[in-house]
């Protein structure tokens, strides 16, 4: 797991073992979470209120879609009301 040290509550990326289907996210922080999954082995998260963090999500998403080995899709999701909501722009 990596953390962007330049931003408090900045983006966090995780390489996901695709054989493990038990990944759960519990955002008890009071802030919505933004997420992109640009490749089958990568999910990147940021606090939805962190403008620089969300911009980083778009930058990395576009980079992975252009050069990644296992690209998936360009969707941006927000965790709201107990569910992921597609907010692609």
C-alpha positions as CSV (number, residue, x, y, z in Angstrom):
1,X,0.0,0.0,0.0
2,X,1.3,3.5,-0.7
3,X,0.4,6.9,0.6
4,X,0.9,10.3,-1.1
5,X,2.8,12.1,1.7
6,X,2.2,15.5,0.0
7,X,-1.5,15.5,1.0
8,X,-3.1,15.0,4.3
9,X,-5.8,12.4,3.7
10,X,-4.4,12.1,0.2
11,X,-4.7,9.3,-2.2
12,X,-4.1,5.7,-1.1
13,X,-3.4,3.0,-3.7
14,X,-3.7,-0.7,-3.2
15,X,-2.7,-3.6,-5.3
16,X,-5.4,-6.2,-4.8
17,X,-4.9,-9.9,-4.7
18,X,-7.8,-10.8,-7.1
19,X,-8.2,-14.2,-5.4
20,X,-9.2,-12.4,-2.2
21,X,-12.9,-11.3,-2.5
22,X,-13.1,-10.2,1.1
23,X,-12.0,-6.6,0.6
24,X,-14.3,-4.3,2.6
25,X,-14.2,-0.6,3.1
26,X,-15.8,1.1,6.1
27,X,-15.5,4.9,5.8
28,X,-16.2,6.1,9.4
29,X,-14.4,9.3,8.7
30,X,-17.5,11.4,8.0
31,X,-16.2,12.2,4.5
32,X,-17.1,10.4,1.3
33,X,-14.5,8.3,-0.4
34,X,-13.6,8.6,-4.1
35,X,-12.3,5.5,-5.9
36,X,-11.0,4.5,-9.3
37,X,-10.3,1.0,-10.4
38,X,-8.3,1.5,-13.7
39,X,-6.9,-2.0,-13.8
40,X,-7.9,-5.4,-12.5
41,X,-5.1,-5.3,-9.9
42,X,-5.3,-1.7,-8.8
43,X,-7.7,0.4,-6.8
44,X,-6.9,4.0,-5.7
45,X,-8.8,5.9,-3.1
46,X,-8.9,9.5,-1.9
47,X,-11.1,11.6,0.4
48,X,-13.8,13.0,-1.9
49,X,-13.4,16.5,-0.4
50,X,-9.6,16.5,-1.2
51,X,-9.5,18.3,-4.6
52,X,-5.8,17.4,-5.2
53,X,-6.5,13.8,-4.2
54,X,-9.4,13.4,-6.7
55,X,-7.3,15.1,-9.4
56,X,-4.6,12.5,-8.7
57,X,-7.1,9.7,-9.1
58,X,-7.9,11.0,-12.6
59,X,-4.2,11.4,-13.5
60,X,-3.3,7.9,-12.4
61,X,-6.5,6.4,-13.9
62,X,-5.6,7.9,-17.3
63,X,-2.0,6.8,-17.0
64,X,-3.0,3.2,-16.2
65,X,-5.6,3.0,-18.9
66,X,-3.1,4.2,-21.5
67,X,-0.1,2.0,-20.4
68,X,-1.3,-0.7,-18.0
69,X,-1.2,-4.4,-18.6
70,X,-4.8,-5.1,-17.4
71,X,-6.9,-1.9,-18.0
72,X,-10.5,-2.0,-16.9
73,X,-12.5,1.2,-17.1
74,X,-12.5,4.9,-16.4
75,X,-15.3,5.1,-13.8
76,X,-15.0,7.3,-10.7
77,X,-17.0,6.1,-7.7
78,X,-18.0,7.8,-4.5
79,X,-19.1,5.9,-1.4
80,X,-22.4,7.5,-0.4
81,X,-25.3,6.1,1.6
82,X,-23.7,2.7,2.1
83,X,-23.1,2.1,-1.6
84,X,-20.7,3.0,-4.5
85,X,-22.2,5.6,-6.8
86,X,-20.8,6.1,-10.3
87,X,-19.8,9.7,-10.7
88,X,-17.7,9.4,-13.9
89,X,-17.0,12.8,-15.6
